[in-house]
Amino acid sequence: MASFAVSGATLGLVRAGGGGASSARSGAERRRGGGGVVDSPPPPPLLFRKKDSSSRAVLSCAGATGKVLVPGSGSDDLLTTDEPAAAGPAQPEEEEEEEESQTPEDMDQTAEANTTVGAEDEPESPEPTQGIVETLTDAVTKGVEELVVEEEKPRVIPKPGDGQKIYKIDPMLEDFRSHLDYRYSEYKRIRAAIDQHEGGLDAFSRGYEKLGFTRNAEGITYREWAPGAQSAALVGDFNNWNSNADTMTRNEYGVWEIFLPNNTDGSPAIPHGSRVKIRMDTPSGVKDSISAWIKFSVQAPGEIPYNGIYYDPPEEEKFVFQHPQPKQPKSLRIYESHIGMSSPEPKINTYANFRDEVLPRIKKLGYNAVQIMAIQEHSYYASFGYHVTNFFAPSSRFGTPEDLKSLIDRAHELGLLVLMDIVHSHSSNNTLDGLNGFDGTDTHYFHGGPRGHHWMWDSRLFNYGSWEVLRFLLSNARWWLEEYKFDGFRFDGVTSMMYTHHGLQVTFTGNYGEYFGFATDVDAVVYLMLVNDLIHGLYPDAVAIGEDVSGMPTFCIPVQDGGVGFDYRLHMAVADKWIELLKQSDESWKMGDIVHTLTNRRWAEKCVTYAESHDQALVGDKTIAFWLMDKDMYDFMALDRPSTPRIDRGIALHKMIRLVTMGLGGEGYLNFMGNEFGHPEWIDFPRGPQVLPNGSVLPGNNNSYDKCRRRFDLGDADFLRYHGMQEFDQAMHHLEERYGFMTSEHQYVSRKHEEDKVIIFERGDLVFVFNFHWSNSFFDYRVGCSKPGKYKVALDSDDGLFGGFSRLDHGVDYFTTEHPHDNRPRSFSVYAPSRTAVVYALTE
């Protein structure tokens, strides 16, 4: 036996005498992007032969009548061709409810975003505490409230609607009806074909029950779709890597299969934890590949290639989930994280340490969801997890699959949703460990030629019009929700998926012609509609967030109404606006410009907004804190030393930027771990020198982990100024938890004063007052509001606890008068210190 270390765990592997063929990984294979495409087999005789005005190219399909990979189809034999397959279970019919449509009104988004309602529409708010600060540290120490188990929602994939409601929601779409109706007809055509030939989307999305390694009482079956291969054999430690021992047979659609009966003592033919690969004779030569459906893969110490692992632990070693998944909250407060860099120490962290050390921190800070990057296995660590090589395998750098399940269960115990940063927009171009050139051809899972390569990411691009690609990706999404109990996804790179130009060297101006034309990849959009159908039908409380910078209309409208079906769009323009402003002097900041950027989002489509994410933290860029304070952060963040004007300005604006982003930006908020306290410096993954194609050498960092960690100790140290910034972030989230202002229907921007540098807006029962002026403080500053009564300070960025100057008396009551101001029926007067944000809550 040999043992492979897997991030603190030890996985015993049976090592035999043979070795698989391998080749050195090129520098290009280790960079972001790359791909390959293989020729699809001829279409099956009975599928997609009938064409009408809405049908296009015939889809390639490995499964057809008699050979469909459908659980419960009556036979596991993919090679049977003479008997038709039994029809799969019919999708239960669901009556469609006609919702009353509402036509969006024209709104001045720089003045009033979404809907403004009267005071009588809002519930009474509770009395605020001392800025809610005194309750902050109790979030974890007092324990987590017992989750209320509600009646489970039905898990039914809805039938397609008529797709016409989008025209009532947005009448401007009428000019593009031909494109949108064609898009919806394609979606309905694929849904109908899946229903007819696969038994429905439910069965179709369980490809992992047929492909890859499956086991029953008699033995192990292994199947792989590799139409380009001329021969195939299963090799591994279990047969001493002998390619003649376990040869596979192929059906007419390119699916290779082998059955391995149990040993005479009843044990499985392949031991748990042993290495396995498929050896194929392909047009590119003989090669060993890791199964596309592998559930775990490991890189042995000192070796370059990864090894596929047969992962089937005994029942007593399998993790059993103990806690129910939380219900989807009304507003999302997301803590974006990366397992590997989540330790204060310069090392790769583990699932177990993240579970025990980081999750309680996230809960205490007031977030209600954790979004985890780099879960899918990726050979190149510095790709941030975006160059996926093994789509069904959790990264072994951080531990075992059981460790990941334990992490997720602990998060659920704390009441946290766990979102996965899933990558279906592209695949690593790594031919040694991943899908690229899997069966020796260029068009296997990907488009051929230039369309199959992302020139900027150096990665491969999926062919979403391929039947087996749809099976693979839909099954992959379901696998993570079903097996690991993830609560949803943040889909990466959706803009790249939806357009053939991938959003590169293109400026989206908002002209609808940019979204609905020949540059739109309809196959990709239809895939997104299908996966959102799957997610919301079978997992009603799951969350689907799409990373789209283009502003595609209908993106967050339900599929049945004609939309793409996401719950939230990631509002990426906000972070770019803050970086743009931080490169200017304070005098140049335009209050109207800030408000417009934060509120410029599509009516009836929810957004997750952020001031900065992991993108801004990467080497070559700067975090907001570093833009603001730069080198002064090295010498002047200790409280026992005098501050500097740059530090004072930086800490004040860091808090204001985050609060105004959460206050006006959308229905969800995201922060990358460490940025809540102004994490210094940047992220730089360990790397050695790299030889570029032109022969020049890009120096590395001596494979150092020093800049690939999170210094949580800085935010916890009460003798450093980082601590005050962390306390403010915590207070901000607990304020939102208490008042729910991000999803309040009542939102009104009453003031954007360019000379005073003041922004004032209402959200729910709260009134936000931002004074961005660098030196002017305003006495008796009149603030307009809609609701009468007494207001008190609920949050003050100038509080001494948050590293401020404590210029406000929190004991003061603010009473409204019937004095209209800034188009509001009432008002009250406040003291507005310079570079300060104050939130006032209605108390009675």
C-alpha positions, -999 to 999 in steps of 0.1 A, spaced: 0 0 0 11 35 -7 -4 66 10 -12 99 -7 -15 129 17 -47 148 10 -47 180 30 -44 165 65 -61 132 56 -44 101 44 -59 81 16 -45 46 12 -39 36 -24 -31 2 -37 1 6 -58 9 -20 -84 38 -25 -106 27 -7 -138 25 29 -147 4 49 -171 17 69 -200 21 105 -192 36 136 -207 49 169 -193 23 196 -189 30 226 -210 29 262 -196 -2 269 -217 -20 240 -201 -14 255 -167 -28 289 -175 -64 300 -175 -84 285 -204 -79 261 -232 -101 235 -248 -106 209 -274 -134 195 -295 -141 161 -310 -162 150 -339 -196 138 -327 -209 104 -339 -236 104 -366 -270 112 -352 -291 83 -341 -317 72 -366 -348 80 -345 -337 112 -328 -342 147 -341 -348 135 -377 -381 153 -380 -375 190 -388 -398 219 -388 -394 256 -391 -380 259 -356 -355 230 -357 -319 235 -366 -288 213 -366 -292 177 -355 -278 172 -320 -253 145 -314 -266 119 -290 -249 89 -273 -282 76 -260 -312 69 -282 -342 46 -282 -329 13 -269 -297 29 -257 -307 59 -236 -288 63 -204 -319 67 -183 -321 53 -147 -351 30 -145 -352 24 -182 -355 -13 -177 -319 -22 -185 -284 -11 -177 -272 -25 -210 -261 4 -232 -252 -20 -260 -287 -34 -266 -300 -22 -299 -328 -45 -308 -353 -36 -281 -367 -2 -276 -361 15 -243 -389 17 -219 -404 51 -216 -391 71 -186 -414 85 -159 -436 112 -172 -432 146 -158 -461 154 -135 -484 180 -149 -487 212 -130 -514 237 -135 -500 270 -146 -512 300 -126 -517 331 -145 -501 359 -126 -514 394 -130 -487 412 -150 -475 446 -140 -460 470 -165 -429 488 -153 -432 525 -149 -406 548 -162 -384 558 -133 -356 582 -127 -331 556 -114 -309 583 -100 -338 595 -78 -361 566 -71 -352 530 -77 -377 502 -77 -410 511 -60 -418 538 -35 -447 531 -12 -464 551 15 -458 548 53 -489 527 57 -473 499 36 -444 494 59 -444 474 91 -434 491 123 -397 489 131 -384 478 165 -366 502 188 -329 504 178 -303 496 204 -271 515 209 -263 513 172 -269 475 176 -233 473 186 -238 456 220 -254 426 204 -227 419 178 -204 396 196 -232 374 208 -240 360 173 -220 328 178 -213 326 215 -250 325 224 -254 296 200 -274 293 168 -312 295 168 -329 262 161 -339 260 125 -376 259 119 -384 229 97 -411 239 73 -432 217 50 -409 207 21 -418 223 -12 -427 199 -40 -397 189 -61 -412 191 -96 -396 205 -127 -422 229 -141 -435 224 -176 -426 251 -201 -449 281 -202 -457 302 -232 -427 325 -226 -448 356 -233 -448 374 -200 -414 391 -207 -432 414 -232 -455 426 -205 -426 431 -181 -405 449 -206 -424 462 -237 -391 472 -253 -386 435 -260 -414 436 -286 -389 448 -312 -369 416 -307 -398 392 -305 -385 371 -334 -352 363 -316 -368 358 -282 -396 336 -296 -371 315 -315 -350 312 -283 -380 300 -264 -390 276 -292 -355 260 -290 -358 256 -253 -392 239 -257 -379 217 -285 -350 205 -263 -373 200 -233 -397 179 -255 -368 158 -269 -355 152 -234 -390 142 -223 -395 119 -252 -361 101 -253 -347 104 -218 -378 102 -196 -377 139 -186 -352 164 -173 -352 146 -139 -339 114 -153 -316 131 -179 -298 150 -151 -288 118 -133 -261 108 -158 -238 101 -129 -260 70 -121 -251 55 -155 -218 70 -166 -185 68 -148 -182 42 -120 -214 27 -106 -217 -3 -82 -245 -27 -74 -246 -59 -54 -230 -79 -83 -201 -57 -91 -188 -24 -107 -198 -10 -140 -177 16 -158 -190 36 -188 -174 65 -207 -186 84 -237 -155 86 -260 -166 83 -296 -132 92 -310 -114 63 -294 -107 32 -315 -102 9 -285 -104 14 -247 -94 -5 -216 -98 2 -179 -65 2 -161 -53 9 -126 -37 -4 -95 -64 -32 -93 -51 -49 -125 -14 -38 -124 -22 -12 -152 -25 -41 -177 -44 -28 -207 -51 -63 -219 -68 -73 -187 -100 -54 -188 -108 -42 -223 -140 -24 -229 -167 -27 -255 -183 2 -274 -219 8 -286 -227 26 -318 -228 60 -301 -194 59 -287 -201 48 -251 -175 23 -238 -184 -1 -211 -171 -28 -189 -185 -48 -159 -162 -61 -132 -179 -88 -110 -171 -89 -73 -142 -110 -61 -149 -145 -49 -149 -132 -13 -176 -106 -22 -153 -76 -21 -154 -51 -50 -130 -58 -79 -116 -22 -75 -106 -13 -39 -117 20 -25 -89 46 -29 -71 29 -57 -60 47 -89 -79 42 -121 -77 56 -157 -91 47 -191 -64 38 -217 -75 46 -252 -61 42 -287 -72 76 -302 -65 96 -334 -38 114 -313 -22 82 -301 -25 60 -271 -33 80 -239 -44 75 -204 -73 97 -192 -91 103 -160 -128 95 -163 -148 126 -171 -172 115 -143 -145 107 -117 -156 116 -82 -122 122 -67 -87 128 -81 -53 132 -64 -19 145 -73 7 123 -56 36 141 -40 64 148 -65 42 138 -95 28 161 -122 -3 143 -135 -33 137 -113 -47 102 -107 -83 93 -109 -94 77 -76 -121 50 -73 -139 66 -44 -165 43 -27 -158 43 10 -175 17 32 -208 28 48 -192 34 82 -168 60 67 -194 79 48 -205 112 62 -241 114 71 -257 149 71 -273 158 104 -288 193 98 -315 206 75 -306 230 47 -317 266 56 -345 282 36 -335 308 11 -334 342 29 -352 372 17 -319 391 13 -285 375 6 -254 386 25 -226 365 9 -191 359 22 -170 349 -8 -142 326 2 -115 303 -10 -107 272 12 -70 270 4 -61 306 12 -84 309 43 -57 304 69 -36 331 85 -6 309 80 12 306 46 -1 272 36 -30 255 18 -59 253 43 -83 224 47 -120 218 46 -118 208 83 -100 239 94 -124 261 74 -153 243 91 -140 248 126 -123 282 123 -138 302 95 -175 293 95 -180 306 130 -163 339 120 -186 343 90 -217 337 112 -205 362 138 -199 388 112 -236 386 103 -234 370 68 -261 345 60 -244 327 30 -209 316 22 -199 313 -14 -169 289 -19 -146 292 -49 -123 265 -64 -144 234 -53 -142 216 -86 -108 199 -91 -83 220 -109 -47 210 -116 -34 246 -116 -38 261 -82 -32 296 -94 -62 295 -117 -83 304 -86 -103 272 -95 -115 285 -128 -95 260 -149 -115 229 -140 -101 195 -149 -124 171 -130 -159 185 -128 -174 160 -104 -145 159 -80 -140 182 -51 -105 195 -49 -83 171 -30 -59 199 -20 -82 207 9 -93 172 20 -116 144 11 -152 145 -1 -164 135 34 -145 165 48 -164 188 24 -197 173 34 -189 179 70 -181 215 63 -214 220 45 -233 203 73 -217 226 99 -226 256 78 -262 245 78 -261 240 115 -250 277 118 -279 287 95 -256 296 66 -264 288 30 -235 273 11 -232 285 -25 -207 270 -50 -188 290 -75 -195 266 -104 -177 267 -137 -197 257 -168 -185 285 -190 -153 268 -201 -128 240 -192 -91 237 -187 -71 231 -218 -51 206 -198 -50 174 -219 -33 153 -192 -59 156 -164 -90 172 -180 -115 170 -208 -95 186 -235 -87 161 -262 -102 134 -239 -108 109 -267 -80 122 -290 -102 146 -309 -108 183 -308 -146 183 -308 -155 159 -280 -171 182 -254 -162 214 -271 -166 234 -303 -140 228 -330 -117 254 -343 -114 290 -330 -150 288 -316 -138 262 -292 -110 282 -277 -111 313 -254 -81 332 -265 -79 354 -234 -85 326 -208 -65 300 -229 -93 275 -222 -118 253 -240 -154 263 -247 -183 238 -244 -206 229 -273 -239 235 -256 -257 222 -287 -244 187 -280 -267 162 -264 -240 146 -243 -226 180 -232 -261 189 -219 -263 156 -201 -228 161 -186 -233 197 -174 -269 193 -161 -258 161 -142 -229 180 -128 -250 208 -114 -274 183 -99 -245 162 -85 -233 190 -63 -268 199 -50 -278 162 -44 -246 146 -31 -230 175 -12 -262 195 -3 -250 228 -17 -277 255 -15 -271 269 -49 -246 283 -73 -228 314 -86 -224 306 -123 -190 319 -135 -184 336 -168 -220 337 -180 -213 366 -203 -187 345 -221 -213 318 -225 -241 339 -239 -222 356 -267 -199 342 -294 -176 372 -289 -176 363 -251 -179 399 -241 -143 405 -252 -134 438 -268 -171 447 -267 -187 476 -249 -223 470 -239 -242 503 -241 -277 490 -232 -289 489 -268 -311 458 -270 -297 450 -304 -264 440 -286 -282 413 -267 -305 397 -293 -287 390 -326 -262 368 -344 -236 373 -317 -259 355 -292 -251 319 -285 -287 306 -284 -275 271 -275 -257 284 -244 -287 305 -233 -310 275 -237 -286 255 -215 -289 282 -189 -327 280 -191 -325 242 -187 -302 243 -157 -323 269 -140 -354 248 -146 -336 219 -130 -323 239 -100 -356 256 -92 -378 226 -99 -359 199 -79 -344 222 -53 -370 250 -47 -349 268 -20 -317 268 -41 -302 300 -52 -289 307 -88 -267 337 -93 -253 345 -128 -221 365 -133 -231 387 -162 -215 420 -171 -236 426 -202 -269 434 -186 -288 409 -207 -325 417 -204 -347 388 -191 -317 374 -172 -335 371 -139 -370 364 -151 -384 329 -147 -380 305 -176 -418 299 -178 -422 336 -185 -396 337 -212 -365 346 -191 -332 329 -185 -343 320 -150 -316 332 -126 -325 345 -92 -298 372 -91 -275 389 -114 -240 398 -101 -239 436 -104 -203 439 -117 -203 475 -128 -203 488 -92 -168 476 -83 -155 490 -115 -170 524 -107 -154 525 -72 -120 518 -87 -126 545 -113 -134 570 -85 -105 560 -63 -81 570 -90 -96 605 -88 -94 632 -62 -123 635 -37 -134 668 -54 -141 650 -86 -166 625 -72 -201 631 -85 -228 621 -61 -253 616 -90 -229 593 -108 -225 571 -77 -263 569 -72 -269 561 -108 -243 533 -109 -258 517 -78 -294 519 -88 -290 513 -126 -305 478 -127 -333 462 -145 -368 465 -131 -381 433 -114 -346 416 -117 -327 411 -84 -290 419 -81 -261 409 -58 -238 439 -55 -203 443 -42 -178 470 -37 -150 446 -44 -145 409 -49 -116 385 -54 -109 401 -88 -98 433 -72 -76 415 -47 -54 397 -73 -18 406 -79 -16 434 -104 -47 451 -90 -55 467 -56 -82 463 -30 -102 494 -20 -82 496 13 -49 495 -6 -61 521 -31 -71 544 -2 -42 539 22 -13 524 1 20 521 19 8 539 50 -9 506 59 25 491 68 34 517 94 3 535 108 -24 509 115 -14 504 152 -35 524 177 -5 533 198 10 553 169 -4 585 155 -25 582 124 -20 600 91 -44 620 69 -43 592 44 -52 565 70 -80 587 84 -94 593 49 -90 556 39 -107 541 70 -136 566 67 -142 561 30 -138 523 32 -168 521 56 -189 546 36 -182 528 3 -194 495 17 -225 509 34 -237 529 4 -231 498 -18 -252 477 4 -278 504 10 -285 512 -27 -269 484 -48 -294 456 -48 -312 428 -30 -279 410 -22 -244 419 -11 -211 401 -15 -177 406 2 -145 386 -4 -130 373 27 -107 396 45 -118 427 27 -143 434 55 -114 447 76 -93 462 47 -69 433 42 -36 447 32 -17 439 0 -28 415 -27 -33 378 -35 -4 361 -53 -5 323 -57 27 304 -53 44 303 -87 78 297 -102 93 315 -132 74 311 -165 89 311 -200 66 331 -223 60 322 -260 84 350 -271 112 335 -250 111 361 -222 109 349 -186 82 360 -162 97 358 -128 78 339 -101 76 344 -63 97 314 -53 65 294 -49 57 314 -18 23 312 1 30 345 19 5 365 -2 -19 336 -6 -35 336 28 -59 357 48 -46 375 79 -77 373 100 -55 380 130 -53 416 118 -90 422 120 -92 405 154 -64 425 170 -81 453 190 -48 472 191 -49 477 153 -72 500 132 -82 470 111 -103 459 140 -126 490 138 -132 484 101 -142 448 109 -165 459 137 -182 483 113 -187 455 87 -202 433 114 -225 462 125 -236 468 89 -247 432 84 -265 430 117 -283 462 108 -295 446 76 -305 414 94 -326 435 118 -343 458 93 -341 440 60 -335 472 41 -319 456 11 -352 440 1 -376 467 13 -400 479 -13 -397 515 -1 -366 530 -16 -363 567 -24 -332 588 -31 -341 624 -20 -307 641 -22 -276 640 -44 -260 673 -37 -228 679 -57 -215 709 -38 -222 695 -3 -211 660 -15 -242 645 3 -264 616 -6 -296 609 13 -320 581 7 -348 561 25 -350 524 26 -378 508 46 -379 525 80 -343 537 77 -329 570 65 -293 570 52 -272 602 53 -238 602 36 -215 632 38 -186 625 14 -171 660 19 -135 659 29 -137 688 53 -172 703 56 -194 692 84 -230 705 84 -250 716 115 -288 715 114 -288 698 80 -323 691 69 -332 656 59 -364 648 40 -384 617 49 -418 601 43 -427 587 77 -435 608 107 -422 601 142 -391 598 163 -358 587 147 -326 575 165 -291 567 153 -290 530 143 -255 530 128 -227 557 128 -195 551 108 -179 578 129 -184 557 161 -151 553 181 -157 515 180 -153 517 143 -122 538 143 -140 571 140 -140 603 160 -173 599 179 -186 633 168 -223 623 172 -243 618 204 -263 586 200 -286 595 228 -303 623 208 -339 618 195 -348 632 161 -384 643 157 -399 649 123 -418 681 115 -445 686 88 -419 706 68 -415 693 33 -380 690 20 -364 674 -11 -398 664 -24 -405 645 8 -436 654 30 -416 656 62 -381 663 75 -358 664 105 -325 681 112 -292 664 119 -255 671 124 -237 655 94 -199 652 101 -175 651 72 -167 617 57 -194 601 77 -224 578 71 -252 578 96 -283 556 95 -314 568 113 -342 544 123 -378 552 129 -386 541 164 -422 554 171 
